[in-house]
Amino acid sequence: MIREGWSINLPDGMSVDLAINKRTGKLVYQISYTEEYMTRTMLSILDERIARAEIALKICKHTKRKHQLTKLYVRLIEIRNEQQNKLNDLVINHVTAYGDSQEVL
């Protein structure tokens, strides 16, 4: 149905594959993300959520709510550490596979 298309590589682990639909003649596209890009994006979101949790903990007065916030904060930190380790492994594997040592965390 779709002719083989062109491939455009974008920075930051994104790529767009373009093709023309044979039936409609319209340009179609598919956006792909690398695992490294997705992990970096998740880390930035987690950093924002952690910062919000820290602010909420400082101003919270209710014991039960503060306890829930503390549990959330600790879990966010754990998830962030897991994602950072995953990113480190991805970068190390990339450097090992391709010999590209330009990108260092």
Secondary structure, DSSP 8 states (H G I E B T S, - for coil): -B---EEEE-STTEEEEEEEBTTT--EEEEEEE-HHHHHHHHHHHHHHHHHHHHHHHHH---HHHHHHHHHHHHHHHHHHHHHHHHHHHHHHHHHHHH---S---
